[in-house]
Amino acid sequence: MAKARGGTTTAGPGYRDALDGYVADSLYPSSFHAAFAPPNIDAILTHGGIASPRGAAPRGPFTMVDIGCGDGIGLILNAAAHPEGHFIGIDGNPAHIELGASIAAAGGLPNIRFEHAYFDAARGALHAATADYVQCQGVLAWVSETNRGHVLDLAGHLLKPGGVLAIGYNCLPGWTPIMAFQQMVRALAADRRGTPVERFEGALAALRAADVFGREHWEWIDGLRARFPADYFAHEYLNENWCPLWAGDVVTAAAARALACAGQARPYRLRPDLALKAAWRRSLDAIESAAARETATDLFTGNWFRTDLYVKGAVRRLTAKARDEARMSGWWAATKPAGEARFEARTAAGTIGFDNAAAHAILATLADGPQPLSVVQGLGSADLLNAIDALFMAGEVIAVDPPASVPHASAVNAAIQAAGVGATINGAITRHGAIEIVRGSPSPLTDEQSRRLGF
C-alpha cells in the first residue's frame, strides 16, 4: 500500500490507498482542458492588457509545469503541439506518473518529463526548474488545507516574475446544494468493498433507495453520469477533504505568495459588460478588495467552478496601443462549420446577440483554417475586436497559435490509442496548438474539421 503524504493512508474492507484522503487506488480519467492551453491563457491576458509570459513571440521557448497532472494526457497533447516548449508533470500517485511517462516515451516526445513527487517535496524533485506557466486542475478543492498551501507555495516558487498560474477548482456558492449529497455518498461508501467505482455505485444506489434527496439532485447527477467516465465520480465524491472553496479565500492565499489575480482562464467572464448585469457591475465597482469582489461576483452569478489566472510579482501592463495591436495579430480558429454558428452568447446576465457584419466576416475568414484577426478585410479594428470578444465568449472561436511543425503528433496519437485511453480523449494536436474536441468526434476527423482546425 502506498504511503500517503500530508494525511493518512486509509484501509477499509475494500483495499484502497489514499493520498491526503484523496482516492488513489484508481486512475483519474484522462482529459484535456482547453483553458490551460498557452494560446487561450495569452488571449485572455492580452485582452486584459497584461503581457504574456511568452512575450510578443508566441512560438518562442517557454516552460509549463502541471501540479497534480494525473496521467498527464493534457500536458502530453500540449507538449506535442508546442515543440518549442518544455513541459513537466508532477503527481503524488506513481501509477499516474508511470502511465504518462510511458505514453510520452512511446510517442518519442523529447520536451516533457514526469516526476512522482508530493507537493511538499516537489522542489527537490524539480531541482532548479522555473516556469512561465503553472497549471493545476481540480486539486485545490480535493486536498487538505495543508496541501492547498503546499500547492500555492510550489506555484509561487516555480513561477518566474510575470509568469502565470492557471488553477481550476470547485467553488461556492454553486456547489452548496451538492455538499450534503457528497457527504452522504462518501459516508455510505466508507465501509464498502471493491474498487472506487464499485464503492461509489453501491453508495449511490443506497442513497437513492433512502429517498433523502429530491428529484432535482437525481436529475443533476444522472445527467453527469451520462457525460463522464465512471472513474470520475469516485474521484470527485469519495475524497475525505473534498471542499468547494470561496474565491476570496483563494485570492487572499495566492496574494500571500505574490500571486495577483488577473481574471478567469475561461472566456465566460471576458467582458463584464456582457457577462454581468449593470446593477451587479455597479455593486462590484464599489468593492475595493479584490478577494471580496471575486466572491461577490460568484454570489451574483451562482458560480460553481473557477479557473483563476494569477500573475507572479508585478503585473506587466501593456499600453492601449500595444494591447490592440497584440489582439489584432492574435490567431483564431472557428469551432463549427460555416453556417452552424449561433450568433449569441448565453451569460449570467442573459443572452447577448451579435448577429453583425464583423462576426460574419470573421467566421467566413476562418472557414478555411486558423488566421490572425488582422487579415479580415473591410472592417475597422474596433468592430473586429468587439465581435471576436463575443464569438470567444460564445465558444464559436478559440485562440490558437501561428502554425508550427508538430513532428511527434502522429506518434503521440498512436501512443495514446495504444495505452487504451484514446477513446475517451477530448483533445487533439494541431499545427496551431492543442485543441478541445467533443468526445466521440469522428476519428479520423473529416476533411472540413481538419482544414478548419488547422491539422
C-alpha positions as CSV (number, residue, x, y, z in Angstrom):
1,M,0.0,0.0,0.0
2,A,1.4,3.4,-1.0
3,K,2.4,5.7,1.8
4,A,0.2,8.8,2.0
5,R,1.7,12.2,2.3
6,G,0.1,15.1,4.3
7,G,-2.6,12.8,5.5
8,T,-3.3,9.2,6.4
9,T,-3.3,6.0,4.4
10,T,-6.9,4.7,4.7
11,A,-7.6,1.0,4.8
12,G,-11.1,-0.5,4.9
13,P,-12.9,-3.6,4.0
14,G,-12.0,-2.9,0.4
15,Y,-8.3,-2.5,-0.5
16,R,-7.6,1.2,-1.1
17,D,-4.9,3.8,-0.9
18,A,-5.4,7.4,-0.1
19,L,-3.1,10.4,-0.6
20,D,-4.1,13.1,1.9
21,G,-7.6,11.5,1.9
22,Y,-7.7,11.5,-1.9
23,V,-8.7,8.4,-3.9
24,A,-5.5,6.8,-5.0
25,D,-6.5,3.2,-5.9
26,S,-7.8,4.1,-9.4
27,L,-6.6,6.4,-12.1
28,Y,-8.3,9.8,-12.7
29,P,-9.9,9.7,-16.2
30,S,-7.8,11.2,-18.9
31,S,-8.9,14.6,-20.1
32,F,-7.7,17.7,-21.9
33,H,-8.7,21.1,-20.5
34,A,-8.6,23.8,-23.2
35,A,-8.4,26.6,-20.5
36,F,-4.8,25.7,-19.8
37,A,-3.6,25.8,-23.4
38,P,-1.0,28.6,-23.8
39,P,-2.8,30.4,-26.6
40,N,-6.0,30.6,-24.6
41,I,-4.3,31.9,-21.5
42,D,-2.4,34.5,-23.6
43,A,-5.5,35.7,-25.4
44,I,-7.3,36.4,-22.1
45,L,-4.2,38.1,-20.6
46,T,-3.8,40.3,-23.7
47,H,-7.5,41.2,-23.6
48,G,-6.9,42.4,-20.0
49,G,-3.9,44.4,-21.1
50,I,-1.4,42.1,-19.4
51,A,1.8,40.9,-21.1
52,S,2.0,37.2,-22.0
53,P,4.8,35.1,-20.3
54,R,5.8,34.3,-23.8
55,G,6.2,38.0,-24.7
56,A,5.5,39.1,-28.3
57,A,6.7,35.8,-29.8
58,P,4.0,33.1,-29.2
59,R,6.2,30.4,-30.7
60,G,9.2,31.3,-28.5
61,P,10.5,28.9,-25.8
62,F,8.7,28.6,-22.6
63,T,8.2,26.1,-19.7
64,M,4.9,24.8,-18.3
65,V,4.6,22.8,-15.1
66,D,1.4,20.9,-14.2
67,I,0.9,20.3,-10.4
68,G,-1.2,17.2,-9.9
69,C,-1.0,16.3,-13.5
70,G,-2.8,12.9,-13.2
71,D,-1.7,10.7,-16.1
72,G,-0.6,13.9,-18.0
73,I,-2.6,13.4,-21.2
74,G,-3.5,17.1,-21.4
75,L,0.2,18.0,-20.8
76,I,1.3,15.5,-23.4
77,L,-1.1,17.0,-26.0
78,N,0.2,20.5,-25.3
79,A,3.8,19.3,-25.5
80,A,3.3,17.6,-28.9
81,A,1.5,20.7,-30.2
82,H,4.2,23.1,-28.8
83,P,7.6,21.6,-29.6
84,E,9.2,24.9,-28.7
85,G,8.1,24.5,-25.0
86,H,9.3,22.3,-22.1
87,F,6.7,20.5,-20.0
88,I,6.9,19.0,-16.5
89,G,4.2,17.0,-14.8
90,I,4.1,16.3,-11.0
91,D,1.8,13.9,-9.3
92,G,1.7,12.0,-6.0
93,N,0.2,8.8,-7.5
94,P,3.0,6.7,-9.0
95,A,0.5,4.9,-11.3
96,H,-0.4,8.3,-12.9
97,I,3.3,9.1,-13.5
98,E,4.1,5.7,-14.9
99,L,1.3,5.9,-17.4
100,G,2.1,9.4,-18.5
101,A,5.8,8.8,-18.8
102,S,5.1,5.6,-20.8
103,I,2.9,7.4,-23.3
104,A,5.3,10.3,-23.7
105,A,8.2,7.8,-24.3
106,A,6.2,5.8,-26.8
107,G,5.4,9.0,-28.7
108,G,9.0,10.0,-28.7
109,L,8.3,13.3,-27.1
110,P,11.6,15.0,-26.2
111,N,10.2,18.0,-24.4
112,I,8.3,16.5,-21.5
113,R,9.1,14.8,-18.2
114,F,7.1,13.4,-15.3
115,E,8.1,13.4,-11.6
116,H,6.5,11.4,-8.9
117,A,6.5,13.9,-6.0
118,Y,4.3,15.0,-3.1
119,F,3.5,18.7,-3.1
120,D,5.6,19.5,0.0
121,A,8.7,17.8,-1.5
122,A,8.4,18.7,-5.2
123,R,11.0,21.5,-5.1
124,G,13.7,18.9,-4.6
125,A,12.5,16.7,-7.4
126,L,12.4,19.7,-9.8
127,H,15.8,21.0,-8.7
128,A,16.3,24.5,-10.2
129,A,13.3,24.4,-12.6
130,T,11.4,27.6,-13.2
131,A,8.2,28.1,-15.1
132,D,6.4,30.6,-17.4
133,Y,3.1,28.8,-16.8
134,V,2.0,26.6,-13.9
135,Q,-1.3,24.8,-14.1
136,C,-3.3,22.9,-11.6
137,Q,-6.7,21.4,-12.3
138,G,-9.2,20.3,-9.7
139,V,-6.6,19.5,-7.0
140,L,-7.2,22.5,-4.7
141,A,-10.7,21.6,-3.7
142,W,-9.8,17.9,-3.2
143,V,-6.9,18.1,-0.8
144,S,-6.4,19.3,2.8
145,E,-5.9,22.9,3.8
146,T,-2.2,22.0,4.4
147,N,-1.7,20.6,0.9
148,R,-3.6,23.5,-0.6
149,G,-0.9,25.7,0.9
150,H,1.8,23.4,-0.5
151,V,0.3,23.7,-4.0
152,L,0.3,27.5,-3.8
153,D,3.8,27.6,-2.3
154,L,5.1,25.4,-5.1
155,A,3.5,27.6,-7.8
156,G,4.9,30.8,-6.3
157,H,8.3,29.2,-6.0
158,L,8.4,27.9,-9.6
159,L,7.0,30.9,-11.5
160,K,9.3,33.5,-13.0
161,P,8.3,37.2,-12.5
162,G,5.4,37.8,-14.9
163,G,4.7,34.0,-15.1
164,V,1.1,32.8,-14.8
165,L,-0.7,30.3,-12.6
166,A,-3.9,28.8,-14.0
167,I,-5.7,26.9,-11.3
168,G,-9.2,25.3,-11.6
169,Y,-11.3,24.4,-8.6
170,N,-14.9,23.8,-7.4
171,C,-16.2,27.0,-5.8
172,L,-19.1,28.3,-3.8
173,P,-21.9,29.2,-3.8
174,G,-22.7,26.9,-6.8
175,W,-21.8,23.7,-5.1
176,T,-23.8,24.4,-2.0
177,P,-26.8,22.2,-3.0
178,I,-24.5,19.3,-3.6
179,M,-22.4,19.4,-0.4
180,A,-24.9,17.3,1.6
181,F,-25.1,14.9,-1.4
182,Q,-21.3,14.4,-1.4
183,Q,-21.3,13.9,2.4
184,M,-23.9,11.2,2.2
185,V,-22.3,9.4,-0.7
186,R,-18.9,9.4,0.9
187,A,-20.3,8.2,4.3
188,L,-22.2,5.3,2.6
189,A,-19.1,4.3,0.6
190,A,-16.7,4.3,3.5
191,D,-17.2,0.7,4.6
192,R,-17.9,-0.9,1.2
193,R,-15.6,-3.3,-0.5
194,G,-14.4,-3.1,-4.1
195,T,-12.9,-0.6,-6.5
196,P,-13.6,3.1,-6.1
197,V,-16.2,2.8,-8.9
198,E,-17.9,-0.1,-7.1
199,R,-17.9,1.7,-3.8
200,F,-19.4,4.8,-5.4
201,E,-22.0,2.9,-7.3
202,G,-23.0,1.0,-4.2
203,A,-23.3,4.1,-2.1
204,L,-25.3,5.9,-4.8
205,A,-27.8,3.0,-5.0
206,A,-28.2,3.0,-1.3
207,L,-28.7,6.8,-1.2
208,R,-31.3,6.6,-4.0
209,A,-33.1,3.9,-2.1
210,A,-33.1,6.0,1.1
211,D,-35.0,8.7,-0.7
212,V,-33.2,11.5,1.1
213,F,-32.8,13.9,-1.9
214,G,-35.4,15.3,-4.3
215,R,-35.8,14.9,-8.0
216,E,-33.5,17.8,-8.9
217,H,-30.5,16.1,-7.2
218,W,-31.0,12.9,-9.2
219,E,-31.6,14.7,-12.5
220,W,-28.3,16.5,-11.9
221,I,-26.2,13.5,-11.0
222,D,-27.8,11.3,-13.7
223,G,-27.1,13.9,-16.3
224,L,-23.5,14.0,-15.3
225,R,-23.3,10.2,-15.3
226,A,-24.4,10.2,-19.0
227,R,-21.5,12.5,-19.9
228,F,-18.5,11.5,-17.7
229,P,-16.5,8.3,-17.3
230,A,-17.3,6.2,-14.2
231,D,-14.0,6.7,-12.5
232,Y,-14.6,10.5,-12.4
233,F,-17.4,10.2,-9.8
234,A,-15.3,8.2,-7.3
235,H,-12.5,10.9,-7.6
236,E,-15.0,13.7,-7.3
237,Y,-17.1,12.4,-4.4
238,L,-15.2,10.0,-2.3
239,N,-12.4,12.3,-1.1
240,E,-12.0,12.9,2.6
241,N,-11.0,16.6,2.2
242,W,-13.5,17.4,-0.6
243,C,-14.3,21.1,0.0
244,P,-15.5,23.6,-2.6
245,L,-13.8,26.9,-1.9
246,W,-14.8,30.6,-1.8
247,A,-12.9,32.6,-4.4
248,G,-12.0,35.2,-1.9
249,D,-10.1,32.7,0.2
250,V,-8.1,31.5,-2.8
251,V,-7.4,35.1,-4.0
252,T,-6.1,36.0,-0.5
253,A,-4.0,32.9,-0.2
254,A,-2.5,33.5,-3.6
255,A,-1.7,37.1,-2.8
256,A,0.3,35.9,0.2
257,R,2.6,34.2,-2.3
258,A,2.9,37.3,-4.5
259,L,0.4,36.0,-7.0
260,A,-2.0,38.7,-8.2
261,C,-5.5,37.7,-9.5
262,A,-5.7,38.5,-13.3
263,G,-9.0,37.1,-14.3
264,Q,-10.5,33.8,-15.4
265,A,-9.0,31.4,-17.9
266,R,-12.4,30.5,-19.3
267,P,-13.8,33.3,-21.5
268,Y,-17.3,33.4,-20.0
269,R,-16.3,36.4,-17.9
270,L,-14.1,38.1,-20.6
271,R,-16.3,41.1,-20.9
272,P,-18.1,42.3,-17.7
273,D,-20.4,44.5,-19.8
274,L,-21.7,41.3,-21.5
275,A,-21.3,38.8,-18.7
276,L,-22.7,40.8,-15.7
277,K,-25.9,42.8,-15.2
278,A,-25.5,46.5,-14.9
279,A,-26.7,46.5,-11.2
280,W,-24.1,43.8,-10.4
281,R,-21.3,45.9,-12.0
282,R,-22.3,49.0,-10.0
283,S,-22.1,47.0,-6.8
284,L,-18.8,45.4,-7.7
285,D,-17.3,48.8,-8.6
286,A,-17.9,49.9,-5.0
287,I,-15.9,47.0,-3.6
288,E,-12.2,47.8,-3.3
289,S,-11.0,44.4,-2.1
290,A,-10.1,42.0,-5.0
291,A,-11.0,39.0,-2.8
292,A,-14.4,40.4,-1.8
293,R,-15.1,41.4,-5.4
294,E,-14.5,37.9,-6.7
295,T,-16.6,36.3,-4.0
296,A,-19.4,38.8,-4.7
297,T,-19.2,38.1,-8.5
298,D,-19.7,34.4,-7.8
299,L,-22.6,35.1,-5.5
300,F,-24.3,37.2,-8.1
301,T,-23.8,34.5,-10.8
302,G,-24.2,31.4,-8.7
303,N,-20.8,30.2,-9.9
304,W,-19.7,26.6,-9.2
305,F,-16.3,26.3,-10.9
306,R,-13.4,28.7,-11.5
307,T,-10.2,28.6,-13.4
308,D,-8.3,31.6,-12.0
309,L,-5.3,33.3,-13.6
310,Y,-2.6,34.7,-11.2
311,V,0.5,36.7,-12.3
312,K,3.7,36.3,-10.2
313,G,5.1,39.6,-8.9
314,A,4.5,43.0,-10.6
315,V,2.0,42.7,-13.4
316,R,3.4,43.9,-16.7
317,R,0.8,46.1,-18.3
318,L,0.5,46.8,-22.0
319,T,-0.2,50.2,-23.4
320,A,-3.6,50.6,-25.0
321,K,-1.9,50.7,-28.4
322,A,0.2,47.6,-27.7
323,R,-2.8,45.7,-26.4
324,D,-4.9,46.4,-29.5
325,E,-2.0,45.6,-31.8
326,A,-1.4,42.3,-30.0
327,R,-5.1,41.4,-30.1
328,M,-5.3,42.2,-33.9
329,S,-2.3,39.9,-34.5
330,G,-3.7,37.1,-32.5
331,W,-4.7,33.8,-34.3
332,W,-8.2,32.2,-34.1
333,A,-9.9,29.1,-35.2
334,A,-13.7,28.5,-35.7
335,T,-15.2,25.7,-33.7
336,K,-18.0,24.9,-36.0
337,P,-18.5,24.5,-39.8
338,A,-19.6,27.6,-41.7
339,G,-23.4,28.1,-41.3
340,E,-23.7,26.3,-38.0
341,A,-22.7,29.2,-35.8
342,R,-25.1,30.8,-33.3
343,F,-24.6,34.5,-33.0
344,E,-25.4,34.8,-29.4
345,A,-23.6,34.3,-26.0
346,R,-25.5,33.0,-23.0
347,T,-24.2,34.6,-19.9
348,A,-25.3,35.1,-16.3
349,A,-26.6,38.5,-17.4
350,G,-28.8,36.9,-20.1
351,T,-28.5,36.1,-23.8
352,I,-26.4,38.6,-25.8
353,G,-26.9,38.7,-29.6
354,F,-24.2,39.8,-32.0
355,D,-25.5,38.9,-35.5
356,N,-23.5,41.6,-37.2
357,A,-21.2,42.1,-40.2
358,A,-18.0,41.8,-38.2
359,A,-18.9,38.5,-36.7
360,H,-19.9,37.0,-40.0
361,A,-16.8,38.3,-41.7
362,I,-14.6,36.7,-39.0
363,L,-16.2,33.3,-39.3
364,A,-16.1,33.5,-43.1
365,T,-12.4,34.2,-42.9
366,L,-11.8,31.3,-40.5
367,A,-13.8,28.8,-42.5
368,D,-10.7,27.5,-44.4
369,G,-8.5,27.4,-41.3
370,P,-7.0,29.5,-38.5
371,Q,-6.0,33.1,-39.3
372,P,-4.9,36.2,-37.4
373,L,-7.7,38.7,-36.8
374,S,-5.8,41.3,-38.8
375,V,-6.5,39.5,-42.1
376,V,-10.3,40.1,-42.0
377,Q,-11.0,42.7,-44.7
378,G,-13.2,45.7,-44.9
379,L,-13.9,46.4,-41.2
380,G,-12.2,48.6,-38.6
381,S,-10.3,47.1,-35.7
382,A,-12.9,48.4,-33.1
383,D,-15.7,46.4,-34.8
384,L,-13.5,43.3,-35.2
385,L,-12.2,43.3,-31.6
386,N,-15.8,43.7,-30.3
387,A,-17.0,40.8,-32.4
388,I,-14.1,38.5,-31.6
389,D,-14.9,39.0,-27.9
390,A,-18.5,38.0,-28.4
391,L,-17.5,35.0,-30.5
392,F,-14.9,33.9,-28.0
393,M,-17.4,34.1,-25.1
394,A,-20.0,32.2,-27.1
395,G,-17.5,29.4,-27.9
396,E,-17.7,30.0,-31.6
397,V,-13.9,30.6,-31.9
398,I,-10.9,29.6,-29.9
399,A,-7.5,31.2,-29.5
400,V,-4.7,29.4,-31.3
401,D,-1.0,30.0,-32.2
402,P,0.6,30.6,-35.6
403,P,1.3,27.3,-37.4
404,A,4.4,25.2,-36.5
405,S,5.7,21.8,-37.4
406,V,4.5,19.2,-34.9
407,P,6.7,16.2,-35.8
408,H,5.5,14.0,-33.0
409,A,1.8,14.3,-33.4
410,S,1.1,11.0,-35.2
411,A,3.4,9.0,-32.8
412,V,1.7,10.6,-29.8
413,N,-1.8,9.9,-31.1
414,A,-0.8,6.3,-31.7
415,A,0.7,6.0,-28.2
416,I,-2.5,7.4,-26.6
417,Q,-4.6,4.9,-28.6
418,A,-2.2,2.0,-27.7
419,A,-2.4,2.9,-24.0
420,G,-6.2,2.3,-24.1
421,V,-7.3,5.8,-23.3
422,G,-7.8,7.2,-26.8
423,A,-11.5,6.5,-26.9
424,T,-12.2,9.0,-24.1
425,I,-9.7,11.7,-25.1
426,N,-11.3,15.1,-25.8
427,G,-8.2,16.8,-27.1
428,A,-6.2,16.8,-30.3
429,I,-2.8,18.0,-31.6
430,T,-2.8,20.6,-34.4
431,R,-0.2,22.8,-36.0
432,H,-1.8,25.7,-34.1
433,G,-1.7,24.1,-30.6
434,A,-3.7,21.5,-28.7
435,I,-7.5,22.0,-29.0
436,E,-10.5,20.5,-27.3
437,I,-12.9,18.4,-29.3
438,V,-16.2,16.8,-28.4
439,R,-15.7,13.3,-27.0
440,G,-16.7,10.8,-29.7
441,S,-15.9,13.1,-32.6
442,P,-15.2,11.3,-35.9
443,S,-11.7,9.6,-35.9
444,P,-10.1,10.4,-38.2
445,L,-11.6,13.9,-38.4
446,T,-13.4,14.9,-41.5
447,D,-11.6,17.0,-44.2
448,E,-13.7,20.0,-43.2
449,Q,-12.7,19.6,-39.5
450,S,-9.1,19.1,-40.3
451,R,-9.0,22.2,-42.5
452,R,-10.9,24.5,-40.2
453,L,-9.0,23.5,-37.0
454,G,-5.5,23.6,-38.6
455,F,-4.4,20.0,-38.6
